[in-house]
Amino acid sequence: MKNFRLKIFCDFDGTITRNDVWLNSLARFIEDKSELKRICDEFVEGKISSRTTSELHLKLIKNFDKELFKEYLAEEEIDSSFPEFVNFCLDNEHGLYIVSSGLDFYISEILKRYKISVPFFANRMIDDESNGRLSCEMTYSDEYCLDCATCKRNILLTNTNDLGREVSVYIGDGASDYCVSSYADIVFAKGKLASYCWKNNITYFEFTSFNDISKKLIRLTEGNKIKHRQEASFRRREIFMGG
């Protein structure tokens, strides 16, 4: 497809960051580790949704301290090639968005530390300083679907114009990326998402760093292989037609 524009949507925890920030830093405020593990196991096994998982995790948090949390976040690292990837997107006028089932506070803190400015969609953290508890407002959930804390599918659909020759790209690593991967034209996957795509016959490119992604996108562009994926395009039309 010539004269296209890429719209790139990227997961945060474990994709941009080296660790899952939610489990690596936020979960340090959870004392009941066995219950935390049980919830995580049920999520991985598909017994509970990402939305339910987030709600149950937050209920386990006690004595939350925002300043201490900031100290934990200062230890979190991102993929060293991500800043270069951001510049790659800017240079080529590709839209880049972060989509996350995590919390806006820690995403903002980490991006700010690395001096990275990328629009993101995430749950709004609500800190009740009076009792040390934490909750969140799921600003980007779907009112008709209770599965996802952040409906990454809807964000991709509303920010990509098929008729305007825009091609969607999704980058992710985990279970919260399963749904949206079926609607993206080009998928870059690793970890659990790569396994899911393979099992469900979703075409994807495996990656280890963002350098892999930029190099692949350059090759696809030079080979004139940027195009809408037929199955993904059909799924998107179904949604817009109320299917």
Phi and psi restraints in degrees (value plus and minus 20) as a CYANA .aco file:
   2 LYS   PHI    -111.6   -71.6
   2 LYS   PSI     137.2   177.2
   3 ASN   PHI      36.4    76.4
   3 ASN   PSI      18.4    58.4
   4 PHE   PHI    -109.0   -69.0
   4 PHE   PSI     146.0   186.0
   5 ARG   PHI    -151.9  -111.9
   5 ARG   PSI     109.8   149.8
   6 LEU   PHI    -104.2   -64.2
   6 LEU   PSI     118.2   158.2
   7 LYS   PHI    -134.8   -94.8
   7 LYS   PSI      93.9   133.9
   8 ILE   PHI    -128.2   -88.2
   8 ILE   PSI     105.8   145.8
   9 PHE   PHI    -137.8   -97.8
   9 PHE   PSI     108.0   148.0
  10 CYS   PHI    -150.8  -110.8
  10 CYS   PSI     111.7   151.7
  11 ASP   PHI     -85.4   -45.4
  11 ASP   PSI     140.6   180.6
  12 PHE   PHI    -125.5   -85.5
  12 PHE   PSI     -86.0   -46.0
  13 ASP   PHI     -84.5   -44.5
  13 ASP   PSI     100.7   140.7
  14 GLY   PHI      60.5   100.5
  14 GLY   PSI     -27.2    12.8
  15 THR   PHI    -129.2   -89.2
  15 THR   PSI     -80.5   -40.5
  16 ILE   PHI     -99.4   -59.4
  16 ILE   PSI     -64.0   -24.0
  17 THR   PHI    -106.9   -66.9
  17 THR   PSI     133.8   173.8
  18 ARG   PHI     -91.8   -51.8
  18 ARG   PSI     -52.3   -12.3
  19 ASN   PHI    -132.5   -92.5
  19 ASN   PSI     146.3   186.3
  20 ASP   PHI     -99.2   -59.2
  20 ASP   PSI      85.0   125.0
  21 VAL   PHI     -80.8   -40.8
  21 VAL   PSI     -58.3   -18.3
  22 TRP   PHI     -76.5   -36.5
  22 TRP   PSI     -68.3   -28.3
  23 LEU   PHI    -102.6   -62.6
  23 LEU   PSI     -50.7   -10.7
  24 ASN   PHI    -101.7   -61.7
  24 ASN   PSI     -56.1   -16.1
  25 SER   PHI    -134.1   -94.1
  25 SER   PSI     -69.1   -29.1
  26 LEU   PHI     -85.1   -45.1
  26 LEU   PSI     -59.4   -19.4
  27 ALA   PHI     -89.2   -49.2
  27 ALA   PSI     -26.9    13.1
  28 ARG   PHI     -88.6   -48.6
  28 ARG   PSI     -34.1     5.9
  29 PHE   PHI    -112.3   -72.3
  29 PHE   PSI     -15.0    25.0
  30 ILE   PHI    -122.6   -82.6
  30 ILE   PSI      99.9   139.9
  31 GLU   PHI    -103.0   -63.0
  31 GLU   PSI     -56.5   -16.5
  32 ASP   PHI    -102.5   -62.5
  32 ASP   PSI      62.2   102.2
  33 LYS   PHI     -87.9   -47.9
  33 LYS   PSI     -51.4   -11.4
  34 SER   PHI     -87.5   -47.5
  34 SER   PSI     -59.0   -19.0
  35 GLU   PHI     -89.2   -49.2
  35 GLU   PSI     -57.7   -17.7
  36 LEU   PHI     -79.4   -39.4
  36 LEU   PSI     -65.7   -25.7
  37 LYS   PHI     -84.1   -44.1
  37 LYS   PSI     -60.9   -20.9
  38 ARG   PHI     -80.9   -40.9
  38 ARG   PSI     -64.0   -24.0
  39 ILE   PHI     -83.9   -43.9
  39 ILE   PSI     -64.5   -24.5
  40 CYS   PHI     -82.2   -42.2
  40 CYS   PSI     -61.8   -21.8
  41 ASP   PHI     -83.2   -43.2
  41 ASP   PSI     -61.8   -21.8
  42 GLU   PHI     -86.0   -46.0
  42 GLU   PSI     -55.0   -15.0
  43 PHE   PHI     -86.6   -46.6
  43 PHE   PSI     -67.2   -27.2
  44 VAL   PHI     -81.6   -41.6
  44 VAL   PSI     -56.0   -16.0
  45 GLU   PHI     -99.0   -59.0
  45 GLU   PSI     -24.0    16.0
  46 GLY   PHI      61.1   101.1
  46 GLY   PSI      -5.0    35.0
  47 LYS   PHI    -101.2   -61.2
  47 LYS   PSI     -48.0    -8.0
  48 ILE   PHI    -152.8  -112.8
  48 ILE   PSI     136.3   176.3
  49 SER   PHI    -101.8   -61.8
  49 SER   PSI     147.7   187.7
  50 SER   PHI     -86.0   -46.0
  50 SER   PSI     -52.6   -12.6
  51 ARG   PHI     -84.6   -44.6
  51 ARG   PSI     -67.9   -27.9
  52 THR   PHI     -83.6   -43.6
  52 THR   PSI     -60.2   -20.2
  53 THR   PHI     -78.8   -38.8
  53 THR   PSI     -66.6   -26.6
  54 SER   PHI     -81.2   -41.2
  54 SER   PSI     -64.7   -24.7
  55 GLU   PHI     -83.3   -43.3
  55 GLU   PSI     -62.8   -22.8
  56 LEU   PHI     -88.3   -48.3
  56 LEU   PSI     -59.4   -19.4
  57 HIS   PHI     -81.3   -41.3
  57 HIS   PSI     -67.2   -27.2
  58 LEU   PHI     -83.8   -43.8
  58 LEU   PSI     -52.2   -12.2
  59 LYS   PHI     -87.9   -47.9
  59 LYS   PSI     -42.9    -2.9
  60 LEU   PHI    -101.7   -61.7
  60 LEU   PSI     -35.7     4.3
  61 ILE   PHI     -94.5   -54.5
  61 ILE   PSI     110.8   150.8
  62 LYS   PHI    -151.5  -111.5
  62 LYS   PSI     130.2   170.2
  63 ASN   PHI      35.2    75.2
  63 ASN   PSI      24.2    64.2
  64 PHE   PHI     -87.0   -47.0
  64 PHE   PSI     114.0   154.0
  65 ASP   PHI    -148.0  -108.0
  65 ASP   PSI      92.2   132.2
  66 LYS   PHI     -82.5   -42.5
  66 LYS   PSI     -59.4   -19.4
  67 GLU   PHI     -87.1   -47.1
  67 GLU   PSI     -59.5   -19.5
  68 LEU   PHI     -86.4   -46.4
  68 LEU   PSI     -57.9   -17.9
  69 PHE   PHI     -80.9   -40.9
  69 PHE   PSI     -60.1   -20.1
  70 LYS   PHI     -80.8   -40.8
  70 LYS   PSI     -56.9   -16.9
  71 GLU   PHI     -85.3   -45.3
  71 GLU   PSI     -60.6   -20.6
  72 TYR   PHI     -82.9   -42.9
  72 TYR   PSI     -62.6   -22.6
  73 LEU   PHI     -85.8   -45.8
  73 LEU   PSI     -48.5    -8.5
  74 ALA   PHI     -85.2   -45.2
  74 ALA   PSI     -36.9     3.1
  75 GLU   PHI    -110.8   -70.8
  75 GLU   PSI     -32.5     7.5
  76 GLU   PHI     -96.3   -56.3
  76 GLU   PSI     118.1   158.1
  77 GLU   PHI    -137.2   -97.2
  77 GLU   PSI     133.3   173.3
  78 ILE   PHI    -126.0   -86.0
  78 ILE   PSI     145.6   185.6
  79 ASP   PHI     -77.3   -37.3
  79 ASP   PSI     104.8   144.8
  80 SER   PHI     -81.2   -41.2
  80 SER   PSI     -40.0     0.0
  81 SER   PHI    -111.6   -71.6
  81 SER   PSI     -22.3    17.7
  82 PHE   PHI     -86.9   -46.9
  82 PHE   PSI     -64.0   -24.0
  83 PRO   PHI     -76.6   -36.6
  83 PRO   PSI     -59.4   -19.4
  84 GLU   PHI     -85.8   -45.8
  84 GLU   PSI     -55.5   -15.5
  85 PHE   PHI     -86.5   -46.5
  85 PHE   PSI     -58.5   -18.5
  86 VAL   PHI     -79.1   -39.1
  86 VAL   PSI     -64.4   -24.4
  87 ASN   PHI     -85.5   -45.5
  87 ASN   PSI     -57.1   -17.1
  88 PHE   PHI     -78.8   -38.8
  88 PHE   PSI     -64.0   -24.0
  89 CYS   PHI     -85.9   -45.9
  89 CYS   PSI     -61.3   -21.3
  90 LEU   PHI     -83.8   -43.8
  90 LEU   PSI     -65.6   -25.6
  91 ASP   PHI     -82.0   -42.0
  91 ASP   PSI     -52.8   -12.8
  92 ASN   PHI    -120.8   -80.8
  92 ASN   PSI     -13.6    26.4
  93 GLU   PHI      38.6    78.6
  93 GLU   PSI      15.7    55.7
  94 HIS   PHI    -108.6   -68.6
  94 HIS   PSI     117.1   157.1
  95 GLY   PHI     -93.4   -53.4
  95 GLY   PSI     116.4   156.4
  96 LEU   PHI    -149.9  -109.9
  96 LEU   PSI     107.2   147.2
  97 TYR   PHI    -154.2  -114.2
  97 TYR   PSI     121.8   161.8
  98 ILE   PHI    -117.0   -77.0
  98 ILE   PSI     110.4   150.4
  99 VAL   PHI    -143.4  -103.4
  99 VAL   PSI     107.3   147.3
 100 SER   PHI    -164.5  -124.5
 100 SER   PSI     124.8   164.8
 101 SER   PHI    -109.8   -69.8
 101 SER   PSI     -13.9    26.1
 102 GLY   PHI    -107.2   -67.2
 102 GLY   PSI    -177.1  -137.1
 103 LEU   PHI    -129.2   -89.2
 103 LEU   PSI     119.7   159.7
 104 ASP   PHI     -79.5   -39.5
 104 ASP   PSI     -54.2   -14.2
 105 PHE   PHI     -80.7   -40.7
 105 PHE   PSI     -70.1   -30.1
 106 TYR   PHI     -95.2   -55.2
 106 TYR   PSI     -48.8    -8.8
 107 ILE   PHI     -84.3   -44.3
 107 ILE   PSI     -66.2   -26.2
 108 SER   PHI     -81.1   -41.1
 108 SER   PSI     -63.7   -23.7
 109 GLU   PHI     -81.7   -41.7
 109 GLU   PSI     -65.1   -25.1
 110 ILE   PHI     -90.0   -50.0
 110 ILE   PSI     -64.4   -24.4
 111 LEU   PHI     -82.3   -42.3
 111 LEU   PSI     -59.4   -19.4
 112 LYS   PHI     -83.6   -43.6
 112 LYS   PSI     -60.7   -20.7
 113 ARG   PHI     -83.2   -43.2
 113 ARG   PSI     -54.9   -14.9
 114 TYR   PHI    -111.5   -71.5
 114 TYR   PSI     -15.3    24.7
 115 LYS   PHI      36.1    76.1
 115 LYS   PSI      24.0    64.0
 116 ILE   PHI    -129.7   -89.7
 116 ILE   PSI     110.1   150.1
 117 SER   PHI    -135.7   -95.7
 117 SER   PSI      81.5   121.5
 118 VAL   PHI    -156.8  -116.8
 118 VAL   PSI     110.7   150.7
 119 PRO   PHI     -82.5   -42.5
 119 PRO   PSI     122.1   162.1
 120 PHE   PHI    -159.3  -119.3
 120 PHE   PSI     135.6   175.6
 121 PHE   PHI    -140.1  -100.1
 121 PHE   PSI     103.7   143.7
 122 ALA   PHI    -178.8  -138.8
 122 ALA   PSI     154.0   194.0
 123 ASN   PHI     -95.8   -55.8
 123 ASN   PSI     122.7   162.7
 124 ARG   PHI    -104.9   -64.9
 124 ARG   PSI     101.3   141.3
 125 MET   PHI     -94.1   -54.1
 125 MET   PSI     114.1   154.1
 126 ILE   PHI    -139.8   -99.8
 126 ILE   PSI      94.1   134.1
 127 ASP   PHI    -124.8   -84.8
 127 ASP   PSI      94.1   134.1
 128 ASP   PHI    -112.6   -72.6
 128 ASP   PSI      74.5   114.5
 129 GLU   PHI     -86.5   -46.5
 129 GLU   PSI     -38.3     1.7
 130 SER   PHI     -91.9   -51.9
 130 SER   PSI     -46.9    -6.9
 131 ASN   PHI    -151.5  -111.5
 131 ASN   PSI     -14.9    25.1
 132 GLY   PHI      50.2    90.2
 132 GLY   PSI       0.2    40.2
 133 ARG   PHI    -121.4   -81.4
 133 ARG   PSI     142.7   182.7
 134 LEU   PHI    -152.5  -112.5
 134 LEU   PSI     122.6   162.6
 135 SER   PHI    -164.8  -124.8
 135 SER   PSI    -198.0  -158.0
 136 CYS   PHI    -169.4  -129.4
 136 CYS   PSI     134.7   174.7
 137 GLU   PHI    -120.9   -80.9
 137 GLU   PSI      99.3   139.3
 138 MET   PHI    -105.1   -65.1
 138 MET   PSI      57.0    97.0
 139 THR   PHI     -80.5   -40.5
 139 THR   PSI     -52.5   -12.5
 140 TYR   PHI    -133.2   -93.2
 140 TYR   PSI       8.5    48.5
 141 SER   PHI     -99.2   -59.2
 141 SER   PSI     147.1   187.1
 142 ASP   PHI    -122.3   -82.3
 142 ASP   PSI     104.8   144.8
 143 GLU   PHI     -83.9   -43.9
 143 GLU   PSI     -40.3    -0.3
 144 TYR   PHI    -119.9   -79.9
 144 TYR   PSI     -20.8    19.2
 145 CYS   PHI    -153.5  -113.5
 145 CYS   PSI     105.8   145.8
 146 LEU   PHI    -119.8   -79.8
 146 LEU   PSI      -9.2    30.8
 147 ASP   PHI     -99.4   -59.4
 147 ASP   PSI     -64.2   -24.2
 148 CYS   PHI    -128.8   -88.8
 148 CYS   PSI     117.5   157.5
 149 ALA   PHI     -86.8   -46.8
 149 ALA   PSI     -63.2   -23.2
 150 THR   PHI    -140.4  -100.4
 150 THR   PSI     101.9   141.9
 151 CYS   PHI    -102.5   -62.5
 151 CYS   PSI      71.8   111.8
 152 LYS   PHI     -85.4   -45.4
 152 LYS   PSI     -51.7   -11.7
 153 ARG   PHI     -79.2   -39.2
 153 ARG   PSI     -69.7   -29.7
 154 ASN   PHI     -82.4   -42.4
 154 ASN   PSI     -58.2   -18.2
 155 ILE   PHI     -84.1   -44.1
 155 ILE   PSI     -63.0   -23.0
 156 LEU   PHI     -82.7   -42.7
 156 LEU   PSI     -65.0   -25.0
 157 LEU   PHI     -84.4   -44.4
 157 LEU   PSI     -63.1   -23.1
 158 THR   PHI     -98.3   -58.3
 158 THR   PSI     -34.0     6.0
 159 ASN   PHI    -131.4   -91.4
 159 ASN   PSI      -8.8    31.2
 160 THR   PHI    -149.0  -109.0
 160 THR   PSI     109.1   149.1
 161 ASN   PHI    -129.2   -89.2
 161 ASN   PSI      80.6   120.6
 162 ASP   PHI     -77.9   -37.9
 162 ASP   PSI     -60.5   -20.5
 163 LEU   PHI     -91.9   -51.9
 163 LEU   PSI     -40.0     0.0
 164 GLY   PHI    -112.6   -72.6
 164 GLY   PSI       0.9    40.9
 165 ARG   PHI      39.6    79.6
 165 ARG   PSI      17.9    57.9
 166 GLU   PHI    -120.3   -80.3
 166 GLU   PSI     118.0   158.0
 167 VAL   PHI    -137.8   -97.8
 167 VAL   PSI     108.8   148.8
 168 SER   PHI    -110.2   -70.2
 168 SER   PSI     120.7   160.7
 169 VAL   PHI    -144.9  -104.9
 169 VAL   PSI     114.5   154.5
 170 TYR   PHI    -142.3  -102.3
 170 TYR   PSI     118.6   158.6
 171 ILE   PHI    -145.9  -105.9
 171 ILE   PSI     103.4   143.4
 172 GLY   PHI    -181.9  -141.9
 172 GLY   PSI     159.5   199.5
 173 ASP   PHI    -160.7  -120.7
 173 ASP   PSI     -31.6     8.4
 174 GLY   PHI    -153.2  -113.2
 174 GLY   PSI    -191.6  -151.6
 175 ALA   PHI     -85.8   -45.8
 175 ALA   PSI     -49.8    -9.8
 176 SER   PHI     -91.3   -51.3
 176 SER   PSI     -25.4    14.6
 177 ASP   PHI    -121.2   -81.2
 177 ASP   PSI     -22.4    17.6
 178 TYR   PHI     -78.6   -38.6
 178 TYR   PSI     -73.0   -33.0
 179 CYS   PHI     -80.2   -40.2
 179 CYS   PSI     -72.1   -32.1
 180 VAL   PHI     -84.3   -44.3
 180 VAL   PSI     -47.4    -7.4
 181 SER   PHI     -81.8   -41.8
 181 SER   PSI     -44.3    -4.3
 182 SER   PHI     -95.5   -55.5
 182 SER   PSI     -34.7     5.3
 183 TYR   PHI    -128.9   -88.9
 183 TYR   PSI     -26.6    13.4
 184 ALA   PHI    -109.8   -69.8
 184 ALA   PSI     126.5   166.5
 185 ASP   PHI     -93.5   -53.5
 185 ASP   PSI     -60.0   -20.0
 186 ILE   PHI    -147.5  -107.5
 186 ILE   PSI     109.5   149.5
 187 VAL   PHI    -140.9  -100.9
 187 VAL   PSI     109.9   149.9
 188 PHE   PHI    -130.9   -90.9
 188 PHE   PSI     104.6   144.6
 189 ALA   PHI    -157.1  -117.1
 189 ALA   PSI     132.3   172.3
 190 LYS   PHI    -166.3  -126.3
 190 LYS   PSI     150.4   190.4
 191 GLY   PHI      39.7    79.7
 191 GLY   PSI    -158.1  -118.1
 192 LYS   PHI     -81.9   -41.9
 192 LYS   PSI     -54.6   -14.6
 193 LEU   PHI     -86.4   -46.4
 193 LEU   PSI     -58.6   -18.6
 194 ALA   PHI     -81.8   -41.8
 194 ALA   PSI     -62.3   -22.3
 195 SER   PHI     -83.6   -43.6
 195 SER   PSI     -62.1   -22.1
 196 TYR   PHI     -82.7   -42.7
 196 TYR   PSI     -65.7   -25.7
 197 CYS   PHI     -82.0   -42.0
 197 CYS   PSI     -61.8   -21.8
 198 TRP   PHI     -83.3   -43.3
 198 TRP   PSI     -64.9   -24.9
 199 LYS   PHI     -88.5   -48.5
 199 LYS   PSI     -48.7    -8.7
 200 ASN   PHI    -125.3   -85.3
 200 ASN   PSI      -4.3    35.7
 201 ASN   PHI      38.1    78.1
 201 ASN   PSI      19.5    59.5
 202 ILE   PHI    -120.0   -80.0
 202 ILE   PSI      99.9   139.9
 203 THR   PHI     -81.9   -41.9
 203 THR   PSI     110.9   150.9
 204 TYR   PHI    -170.4  -130.4
 204 TYR   PSI     142.7   182.7
 205 PHE   PHI    -135.8   -95.8
 205 PHE   PSI     107.8   147.8
 206 GLU   PHI    -100.7   -60.7
 206 GLU   PSI     128.1   168.1
 207 PHE   PHI    -164.4  -124.4
 207 PHE   PSI     137.5   177.5
 208 THR   PHI    -137.7   -97.7
 208 THR   PSI     -45.4    -5.4
 209 SER   PHI    -164.1  -124.1
 209 SER   PSI     148.1   188.1
 210 PHE   PHI     -91.2   -51.2
 210 PHE   PSI     -39.4     0.6
 211 ASN   PHI     -82.7   -42.7
 211 ASN   PSI     -58.0   -18.0
 212 ASP   PHI     -79.3   -39.3
 212 ASP   PSI     -60.0   -20.0
 213 ILE   PHI     -89.6   -49.6
 213 ILE   PSI     -67.3   -27.3
 214 SER   PHI     -82.6   -42.6
 214 SER   PSI     -60.3   -20.3
 215 LYS   PHI     -83.8   -43.8
 215 LYS   PSI     -61.2   -21.2
 216 LYS   PHI     -86.7   -46.7
 216 LYS   PSI     -61.1   -21.1
 217 LEU   PHI     -84.4   -44.4
 217 LEU   PSI     -56.0   -16.0
 218 ILE   PHI     -83.9   -43.9
 218 ILE   PSI     -64.4   -24.4
 219 ARG   PHI     -84.6   -44.6
 219 ARG   PSI     -61.4   -21.4
 220 LEU   PHI     -84.1   -44.1
 220 LEU   PSI     -59.4   -19.4
 221 THR   PHI     -86.2   -46.2
 221 THR   PSI     -67.3   -27.3
 222 GLU   PHI     -84.2   -44.2
 222 GLU   PSI     -50.3   -10.3
 223 GLY   PHI    -109.3   -69.3
 223 GLY   PSI     -13.9    26.1
 224 ASN   PHI      35.0    75.0
 224 ASN   PSI      22.6    62.6
 225 LYS   PHI    -131.1   -91.1
 225 LYS   PSI      -6.1    33.9
 226 ILE   PHI    -102.1   -62.1
 226 ILE   PSI      98.1   138.1
 227 LYS   PHI    -179.0  -139.0
 227 LYS   PSI     148.1   188.1
 228 HIS   PHI     -92.4   -52.4
 228 HIS   PSI     114.9   154.9
 229 ARG   PHI    -100.2   -60.2
 229 ARG   PSI     107.2   147.2
 230 GLN   PHI     -76.4   -36.4
 230 GLN   PSI     -69.2   -29.2
 231 GLU   PHI     -84.1   -44.1
 231 GLU   PSI     -61.0   -21.0
 232 ALA   PHI     -85.4   -45.4
 232 ALA   PSI     -61.6   -21.6
 233 SER   PHI     -82.4   -42.4
 233 SER   PSI     -60.3   -20.3
 234 PHE   PHI     -84.0   -44.0
 234 PHE   PSI     -63.1   -23.1
 235 ARG   PHI     -83.5   -43.5
 235 ARG   PSI     -59.6   -19.6
 236 ARG   PHI     -84.7   -44.7
 236 ARG   PSI     -62.6   -22.6
 237 ARG   PHI     -81.9   -41.9
 237 ARG   PSI     -59.2   -19.2
 238 GLU   PHI     -79.0   -39.0
 238 GLU   PSI     -62.6   -22.6
 239 ILE   PHI     -84.2   -44.2
 239 ILE   PSI     -67.3   -27.3
 240 PHE   PHI     -86.5   -46.5
 240 PHE   PSI     -46.6    -6.6
 241 MET   PHI    -111.3   -71.3
 241 MET   PSI     -15.4    24.6
 242 GLY   PHI      61.5   101.5
 242 GLY   PSI       2.5    42.5
